[in-house]
Amino acid sequence: MNGLPDQAIMEKMDQSVSTWFKRAGVDREAFDKERWTIHQAHPHVTLENYRCRLLHRFGKIVAKKIIIYLDLKYWINFRKVLLEQRADSAYVSLFEILTEQVNRGLSYALSASGCSRNS
């Protein structure tokens, strides 16, 4: 095995990204095309600078939303809820509320550890 994710995982990740773009009201195809055009026109821009610019643009979109930062223990328990494993009913209720808010485009939930690497 070459260590790369298999095709099914890549397709699921792509679908998740597409869903995020749709919820944020961004045309992904136009966004991708614009990004490549900018990147090709400025090949001297470092990956870190490009990443910062891209994150700034996403920040403008997200700035209009309520951002909820969650400790890792919440994500662990939300994963249990999602996988239908045994979890405290409070996590089930909170998961449902946050999922509904995110689906309506009213908020984003981030983990504290995810913020440092902008996953």
C-alpha positions in Angstrom: 0.0 0.0 0.0 1.3 3.4 -0.9 0.0 5.3 2.2 -2.5 7.4 0.2 -6.2 7.4 1.0 -8.2 5.1 -1.2 -10.6 6.5 -3.8 -13.7 6.1 -1.6 -12.2 8.2 1.1 -11.1 10.8 -1.3 -14.6 11.0 -2.9 -16.2 11.3 0.6 -13.8 14.1 1.5 -14.6 15.9 -1.8 -18.3 15.5 -1.1 -17.8 17.0 2.3 -15.9 20.0 0.9 -18.5 20.5 -1.8 -21.2 20.5 0.9 -19.3 23.1 2.9 -19.0 25.3 -0.1 -22.7 25.0 -0.9 -23.7 25.8 2.7 -21.4 28.8 2.7 -23.0 30.0 -0.6 -19.7 29.7 -2.6 -19.6 28.4 -6.1 -16.9 25.8 -5.7 -16.1 25.4 -9.4 -15.6 29.2 -9.8 -13.6 29.3 -6.5 -11.3 26.5 -7.6 -10.8 28.1 -11.1 -10.0 31.4 -9.5 -7.5 29.9 -7.0 -5.6 28.1 -9.8 -5.6 31.2 -11.9 -4.1 33.2 -9.1 -1.6 30.5 -8.2 -0.4 30.2 -11.8 -0.1 33.9 -12.2 2.0 34.1 -9.0 4.2 31.0 -8.8 6.6 32.8 -6.5 4.1 33.0 -3.7 5.0 30.5 -1.0 2.6 27.8 0.1 2.4 29.4 3.5 1.5 32.8 2.0 -1.0 31.2 -0.3 -2.5 29.3 2.6 -2.8 32.5 4.7 -4.6 34.3 1.8 -7.0 31.4 1.3 -7.7 31.2 5.0 -8.4 35.0 5.1 -11.0 34.6 2.3 -12.6 31.7 4.2 -12.5 33.9 7.3 -14.6 36.5 5.5 -17.3 33.9 4.9 -17.1 32.4 8.3 -17.1 35.8 10.1 -20.9 36.0 9.4 -21.5 32.8 11.4 -21.5 31.9 15.0 -18.3 29.9 15.7 -18.4 27.3 18.4 -15.1 25.9 19.6 -15.4 22.4 21.1 -13.0 20.5 23.3 -11.7 17.2 22.0 -13.9 15.3 24.4 -17.0 16.6 22.6 -15.7 15.4 19.2 -14.9 12.0 20.7 -18.5 11.8 22.1 -20.0 13.2 18.9 -18.2 10.5 17.0 -19.8 7.9 19.3 -23.2 9.5 18.6 -22.6 9.5 14.8 -21.5 5.8 14.9 -24.5 4.9 17.1 -22.2 3.8 19.9 -23.2 4.3 23.5 -22.9 7.9 24.6 -24.5 10.1 27.2 -27.9 11.5 26.1 -26.6 15.0 26.6 -24.1 14.5 23.8 -26.9 13.1 21.6 -29.0 16.2 22.2 -26.1 18.6 21.7 -25.0 16.8 18.5 -28.5 17.2 17.1 -28.7 20.9 18.0 -25.3 21.7 16.5 -25.9 19.6 13.4 -29.2 21.5 12.8 -27.5 24.9 13.3 -24.6 24.0 10.9 -27.0 22.6 8.3 -28.9 25.8 8.4 -25.7 27.8 7.9 -26.0 29.6 11.2 -22.8 28.3 12.8 -19.6 26.4 12.5 -18.2 24.1 15.1 -14.4 23.8 15.4 -12.2 21.8 17.7 -9.5 23.6 19.6 -6.9 21.3 18.3 -8.2 21.7 14.7 -7.9 25.4 14.8 -4.1 25.3 15.2 -3.7 23.3 12.0 -6.8 24.6 10.2 -8.1 21.3 9.3 
